[in-house]
Structure formats: C-alpha cells, structure tokens
Amino acid sequence: MTQQATVSNSSAASSFARVSLLIYLLLIIYASWYPFAGWRDLGLTAFAYLGAPLPHYWTVFDVWTNIAGYLPLGMLMVLSLPRSRRWSPYWSVLLATLAGILVSGAMEAVQTFLPTRVASNLDLMTNSAGALLGAVLGVILRPRFGPDSRLLQLREHWFNREASQGMVVVALWPLAQIYPLSHLFGFGQFTSMLSTWLSDLLEQPIDLQAWLTNDIQFSADQYWLTETIITACGLTGAALTFLILLRQQAPKLPLTLLLVFLTLMTKILATALLFAPDNAFVWLTPGSFGGLLIGGLMLSGLAYAPQLAQRRLAGLTLAISLLLVNVMPDNPYYTETVQTWSQGKFLNFNGVAQFLALLWPFCTLWFLFHPMHKRRRELAQRDSRQPRS
C-alpha cells in the first residue's frame, strides 16, 4: 500500500508540472506572436536574424524581461522529466536548456513576419539564459517535490489525488486579473474580438454584441445589476472550483480567503501599474462591490455542500457569467478608462494576460466536467462498499 501511494504521489507531482508546462508554452506562443495581425514578407529568411549584428538599442528592462520570461519554462521542463536515475542533473539541465533554445529560436523566426515585432539574436541569447537559469533552479528545487518531501505530503493531506489539473486552473485565476476587464471576474469575452476579426475579414463594421441585444440602450442601473451578477457568479464559480479540490480535513475557509485575498491584491497592483497608482481601485465600482458581498454570502452557504453539488453550481455560475459578459456591451465608463491605457513595453505581458482572461473560464469548465470526477466518485463508492479488515 505504501509503495502504491508513493508511485501515485510521484505521478501526481509530475502531472501538475506537465500541465503547467503545456499552459506556459501556450502563453509564450501567444505573447511572442501577439497581436497575430499584419503578417508580411520582407524578403528575409526566417532565421536571418541569427547572422545579423546585435541590436544597437536595447534596455535593461528588455533583457531582464526575456530572462524572467523563460526561467519558468526551464524549471518546468526539469520538473516534468520522469523521476529516474537515468536523468542525472546535468542531463536534465542540458535537455531543458536545449528545449528552451529551440522554443525561443522558433518564436523569433516567426516574428520576422510580424510588423509589430523584431526578430533579435539578443532576445534569443537572453531567453536561452533564462531557460538555463530555470533549469538549474529546477534541479535544485526538484528534491523538495519528491515523494518524501514535506510539500508533497501537505498536498496529499489537503488536496484530492486527482487535483493536479484543477490546481493549475485555480492558480491561473489571480493571474488572469492582470488584464483590464469590463467587469470584475468577467472572463471569456470573445464577442468583441470575434467582431474585430469578422470586420477585418468582411471589410465592414460588425458588432456581435449589438446584434445579440438588438441595439438595446441599457440604463446605468442595468449596467450596475449586470456587473453585480457577473462579479458574484465569477467569484462563486472560482471559489467552488477551488473547494472541490480540497479534502474534508483541509482548512477550507482560510485557504479560500487566502485565494480571494491574493486575487484582489493582484488586481490592485496590476491596475496601479497599468494605469496610475491613483486608479488602483478604479475596478471597485458599486456593482463589483455588491457582487463581492453577494458572492461571499453564496459561498458561506455552499462551502460545505457535497462536492457534486459544488461542481455543478461552479459550472452553472461560470456559464451565467460567460453568457452575460458576451451579450452585454461594454460599460461606457470602462471604455473611456481603457483609452488612457498605453501598453508600451508591456505589449508581450499584456498579450499573455489577455490570453488568460479569455481562456480561463473555458479551461475551468473543461476541468469541472472532465470524466475523471466521475471515475473518482465511482472509486470512492466502490471503496466504501468493501468490508474493512
């Protein structure tokens, strides 16, 4: 029994790292090629940048951003490797670094054909250095995630055995707050982006939200009510998703409050950084404040409900939020505020944040209705029927 538990712990830890690695690769691709528009051919080969002189103009911010961007990639690659004596620390670092170089080289090659990007050999070198540092850090930290580590034992004590994918989804919820949204927790707004793509494709203005609402003019009270519902549903859905990962003996209330606190702090810091310190709480409108209160009241009654009910209610509240976000037009006050936002040097970073804000509810709904929950429930029922020795 102990040997089986050890094998399960090891595979769970690697599963978490591999899911995180896949998501981080997608984020790198999105950040490197954002905004995916204006492709052109300058008559250069994709890898012409390798033989070009080093850029004359660069900043320390750019260098550190490139290093920091690929550091998690190298670390996750090492943590995703199988736990075997054949993978010595040196081979792990070498393999992760080479993979980081290949990924960065491919990203820079495609940037040759993007008007808003410049393929740079300096970026390739700094990205590779970040992958190397991340790989070394992964080798150092890997023993702390082993089957006998205190961290993994705590994870087994608090979280369900199949919680790896859900932990990744929940961990992305605070990060998705970075991108400015029309509504607090109003993720998954794809109609405005789809309207832009269709307008460019058909060469005529198309507004899907106006078509869905039949050009209805909403009042201030209706905007307020909509924001309250979206905030309450978004908070309830995310918190219930987190709660279904926890075992009965876990400190559910403190952990949930910590998650919400970290999420709101991320929102405050991101808003202050992207706009101005005076606007750090511009997102805390009467509608969002009311949504936080209602969401908190809903969670107080659902925190200890059966996990099946929690999972279904989480999916329902996220679906309601997703529907309202895509049907209701943007709040005029929000539109005016975003016009003061200059992305500047944060173009890559904001592209990643937008990607997270768009896909987070869909990833969460996929997790909530994944067949693994049914298998886990069947195993629990089977174990409960077996006579105890």
C-alpha positions in Angstrom: 0.0 0.0 0.0 2.8 2.4 0.9 4.6 1.7 -2.4 1.4 2.4 -4.4 0.9 5.7 -2.6 4.5 6.7 -3.3 4.1 6.0 -7.0 0.8 7.9 -7.1 2.4 10.9 -5.3 5.2 10.9 -7.8 2.9 10.7 -10.8 0.6 13.4 -9.4 3.5 15.8 -8.9 4.8 15.3 -12.5 1.3 15.6 -13.8 1.0 19.1 -12.2 4.3 20.1 -13.7 3.4 18.8 -17.2 0.1 20.6 -17.3 1.8 23.8 -16.1 4.5 23.3 -18.8 1.9 22.9 -21.5 0.0 26.0 -20.4 3.2 28.1 -20.1 4.2 27.1 -23.6 0.9 28.3 -25.0 1.4 31.6 -23.1 4.9 32.0 -24.6 3.5 31.4 -28.1 0.7 33.9 -27.6 3.0 36.5 -26.1 5.6 36.2 -28.8 3.2 36.4 -31.7 0.5 38.8 -30.3 -1.4 40.5 -31.8 -1.4 38.0 -34.7 -2.1 40.7 -37.3 -0.4 42.3 -40.3 1.8 39.4 -41.4 4.2 40.4 -44.2 7.2 39.1 -46.1 10.3 41.4 -46.2 12.3 39.1 -48.4 14.3 37.7 -45.4 14.5 34.1 -44.4 13.0 33.1 -41.1 16.5 32.7 -39.4 18.2 35.7 -41.0 18.3 37.3 -37.5 20.9 34.8 -36.4 23.6 36.3 -38.5 22.5 39.9 -38.0 24.5 42.3 -35.8 23.5 42.7 -32.2 20.8 45.4 -31.8 22.2 48.9 -31.1 19.3 49.9 -28.9 18.2 47.8 -26.0 17.2 48.3 -22.4 18.0 46.5 -19.2 14.2 46.1 -18.8 14.1 44.1 -22.1 17.0 41.9 -21.0 15.5 41.0 -17.6 12.1 40.5 -19.1 13.4 38.0 -21.6 15.4 36.1 -18.9 12.4 36.1 -16.5 10.0 35.0 -19.2 11.9 31.8 -20.0 13.1 31.0 -16.5 9.8 29.2 -15.5 10.0 27.3 -18.8 13.4 25.8 -18.0 12.3 25.0 -14.4 9.0 23.3 -15.5 10.8 21.3 -18.1 13.1 19.8 -15.5 10.2 19.2 -13.1 8.3 17.4 -16.0 11.1 14.9 -16.7 10.5 11.3 -15.4 11.9 10.6 -12.0 14.6 8.2 -12.9 18.3 7.7 -12.1 19.0 7.8 -15.8 18.2 11.6 -15.7 21.2 13.0 -13.9 21.0 16.7 -13.0 23.5 17.5 -15.8 21.4 15.8 -18.5 18.3 17.5 -17.1 19.8 20.9 -17.3 21.2 20.3 -20.8 17.9 18.9 -22.2 15.8 21.7 -20.7 18.2 24.4 -21.9 18.3 23.0 -25.5 14.5 22.9 -25.5 14.3 26.5 -24.3 16.7 27.5 -27.1 14.6 25.7 -29.7 11.4 27.3 -28.5 12.9 30.8 -28.4 14.5 30.3 -31.8 11.2 29.3 -33.3 9.4 32.3 -31.7 12.0 34.8 -33.0 11.9 33.2 -36.5 8.1 33.7 -36.8 8.5 37.3 -35.5 10.3 38.0 -38.8 7.0 38.2 -40.5 5.2 40.3 -37.9 5.2 44.2 -38.3 5.0 44.9 -34.6 7.9 42.6 -33.7 11.6 42.5 -34.5 13.4 39.2 -34.5 16.6 39.6 -32.4 19.5 37.4 -31.7 19.9 39.2 -28.4 16.4 38.1 -27.4 17.4 34.5 -28.3 20.5 34.7 -26.1 18.7 36.2 -23.1 15.8 33.8 -23.5 18.3 30.9 -23.6 20.0 32.3 -20.5 16.6 32.4 -18.7 15.9 28.7 -19.7 19.4 27.7 -18.4 18.8 29.5 -15.0 15.4 28.0 -14.8 16.7 24.5 -15.4 19.4 24.9 -12.7 16.7 26.2 -10.3 14.5 23.2 -11.2 17.3 20.7 -10.4 17.8 22.5 -7.0 14.1 22.5 -6.2 13.2 19.1 -7.5 14.1 17.2 -4.3 11.6 19.4 -2.5 8.8 18.0 -4.7 9.8 14.3 -4.3 7.6 11.6 -2.8 9.1 12.2 0.7 9.0 16.0 0.6 7.0 17.9 3.2 5.4 20.0 0.4 4.0 16.9 -1.4 2.8 15.4 1.9 0.9 18.5 2.6 -0.5 18.5 -0.9 -1.7 14.9 -0.3 -3.2 15.8 3.1 -5.1 18.8 1.8 -5.9 18.1 -1.8 -7.6 15.3 -3.7 -5.4 12.9 -5.5 -6.7 14.0 -8.9 -6.4 17.7 -8.2 -3.3 18.5 -10.3 -5.2 19.9 -13.3 -7.5 21.8 -11.0 -4.7 23.3 -9.0 -3.2 24.7 -12.3 -6.6 26.2 -13.3 -7.1 27.8 -9.9 -3.5 29.2 -9.8 -4.2 30.9 -13.1 -7.3 32.7 -11.7 -5.3 35.5 -9.9 -3.0 35.9 -12.9 -6.0 36.4 -15.2 -6.9 39.5 -13.2 -4.0 41.4 -14.6 -5.7 42.3 -17.9 -8.2 45.2 -17.6 -11.7 43.8 -17.8 -15.1 45.5 -18.3 -16.4 43.7 -15.3 -14.6 42.2 -12.2 -14.1 38.5 -12.8 -15.8 38.9 -16.2 -13.6 36.5 -18.1 -14.1 34.9 -21.5 -15.3 37.9 -23.5 -14.8 36.7 -27.1 -17.6 38.5 -29.0 -15.6 41.8 -29.2 -12.5 40.0 -30.5 -14.6 38.0 -32.9 -16.3 41.2 -34.1 -13.0 42.7 -34.9 -11.8 39.7 -36.9 -15.1 39.5 -38.8 -15.0 43.2 -39.5 -11.4 42.9 -41.0 -12.4 39.8 -42.9 -15.6 41.1 -44.4 -14.3 44.7 -44.6 -17.3 46.2 -42.9 -18.1 47.0 -39.3 -19.7 44.1 -37.4 -20.7 44.3 -33.7 -21.9 40.9 -32.4 -22.9 42.3 -29.0 -25.2 44.9 -30.6 -26.7 42.2 -32.9 -27.3 39.9 -29.9 -29.0 42.7 -27.8 -30.8 44.1 -30.9 -29.2 47.5 -30.2 -31.0 48.0 -26.9 -29.8 51.0 -24.9 -29.1 49.9 -21.4 -29.5 52.2 -18.4 -27.0 52.8 -15.6 -29.0 50.6 -13.2 -28.9 47.8 -15.8 -25.1 48.0 -16.1 -24.8 48.1 -12.4 -27.0 45.0 -12.0 -25.1 43.1 -14.7 -21.8 43.9 -13.1 -23.1 42.7 -9.8 -24.2 39.3 -11.2 -21.0 38.8 -13.2 -18.8 39.5 -10.2 -20.9 37.3 -7.9 -21.0 34.4 -10.3 -17.3 34.7 -11.2 -16.3 34.7 -7.5 -18.6 31.8 -6.7 -17.5 29.7 -9.6 -13.8 30.2 -9.0 -14.1 29.6 -5.2 -16.2 26.5 -5.7 -13.8 25.1 -8.2 -11.1 25.5 -5.6 -13.2 23.9 -2.8 -13.8 20.7 -4.8 -10.0 20.1 -4.8 -9.8 20.1 -1.1 -10.2 17.1 1.3 -12.5 17.2 4.3 -9.7 17.7 6.7 -8.2 20.7 4.8 -8.6 24.2 6.3 -11.2 25.2 3.6 -12.2 28.7 4.9 -8.6 30.0 5.5 -7.4 28.7 2.1 -10.3 30.1 0.2 -10.0 33.5 1.9 -6.3 33.5 1.1 -7.0 32.7 -2.6 -9.5 35.6 -2.8 -7.2 38.0 -1.0 -4.3 37.2 -3.3 -6.6 37.6 -6.3 -7.8 41.0 -5.3 -4.3 42.1 -4.4 -3.1 41.1 -7.8 -6.0 43.2 -9.3 -5.0 46.2 -7.2 -1.3 46.0 -8.1 -2.0 45.4 -11.8 -4.4 48.3 -12.1 -2.0 50.6 -10.3 0.9 49.6 -12.6 -1.0 49.7 -15.9 -2.9 53.0 -15.3 -1.7 55.0 -12.3 -1.4 54.5 -8.5 -4.4 56.8 -8.0 -6.5 54.4 -10.1 -5.6 51.2 -8.1 -9.2 50.8 -7.0 -11.0 52.0 -10.2 -12.4 48.5 -10.7 -14.1 48.6 -7.3 -17.4 50.0 -8.5 -20.7 49.8 -6.6 -21.7 46.9 -8.9 -18.5 44.9 -8.3 -18.6 45.6 -4.5 -22.2 44.3 -4.4 -21.1 41.3 -6.4 -18.3 40.6 -3.9 -20.8 40.7 -1.0 -23.4 38.5 -2.7 -20.7 36.1 -3.8 -19.4 35.9 -0.2 -22.9 35.1 1.1 -23.4 32.4 -1.5 -20.1 30.8 -0.6 -20.8 30.8 3.1 -23.8 28.5 2.4 -22.1 26.4 -0.2 -18.6 25.9 1.3 -19.5 22.6 2.9 -22.1 21.3 0.4 -21.4 17.9 -1.3 -18.7 18.1 -4.0 -21.0 17.0 -6.7 -23.3 20.0 -6.0 -20.4 22.3 -5.7 -19.0 21.2 -9.1 -22.4 21.7 -10.8 -23.0 25.1 -9.2 -19.5 26.2 -10.2 -20.2 25.3 -13.8 -23.6 27.0 -13.7 -22.3 30.3 -12.2 -19.4 30.4 -14.6 -21.7 29.7 -17.6 -24.0 32.6 -16.4 -21.1 35.0 -16.1 -19.7 33.9 -19.5 -23.1 34.5 -21.2 -23.6 37.9 -19.7 -20.1 39.1 -20.5 -20.5 38.2 -24.1 -24.1 39.6 -24.5 -23.9 42.8 -22.6 -22.0 45.7 -24.3 -19.0 47.3 -22.5 -19.7 49.8 -19.9 -19.1 53.3 -21.4 -17.1 54.3 -18.3 -14.8 51.3 -18.7 -14.3 52.1 -22.4 -13.3 55.7 -21.5 -10.9 54.4 -18.9 -9.2 51.9 -21.2 -8.5 54.7 -23.7 -5.9 56.1 -21.2 -4.1 52.8 -21.1 -0.8 52.8 -23.1 0.6 49.2 -23.4 4.1 50.3 -24.4 6.8 48.0 -23.2 4.2 45.7 -21.6 2.9 44.5 -25.0 4.1 40.9 -24.6 3.0 40.8 -21.0 -0.5 42.2 -21.7 -0.9 39.7 -24.6 -0.4 36.9 -22.1 -2.8 38.4 -19.6 -5.5 38.9 -22.3 -5.0 35.2 -23.4 -5.5 34.1 -19.8 -8.6 36.3 -19.3 -10.1 34.9 -22.5 -9.5 31.2 -22.0 -9.7 30.8 -18.2 -13.5 30.1 -17.9 -13.3 27.6 -20.8 -10.4 25.8 -19.1 -12.3 25.8 -15.8 -15.5 24.4 -17.4 -13.4 21.7 -19.1 -12.0 20.7 -15.7 -15.3 20.8 -13.9 -17.0 18.4 -16.3 -14.0 16.2 -17.0 -14.7 12.4 -16.8 -12.1 12.0 -14.1 -14.6 13.3 -11.5 -17.0 10.5 -12.3 -14.2 7.9 -12.1 -13.1 9.3 -8.7 -16.7 9.2 -7.4 -17.1 5.6 -8.6 -13.8 4.6 -6.9 -14.9 6.2 -3.7 -18.2 4.4 -3.8 -16.5 1.1 -4.5 -14.1 1.6 -1.6 -17.0 2.4 0.7 -18.7 -0.9 -0.2 -15.6 -3.0 0.6 -15.6 -4.6 4.1 -13.0 -3.2 6.4 -10.4 -5.6 7.8 
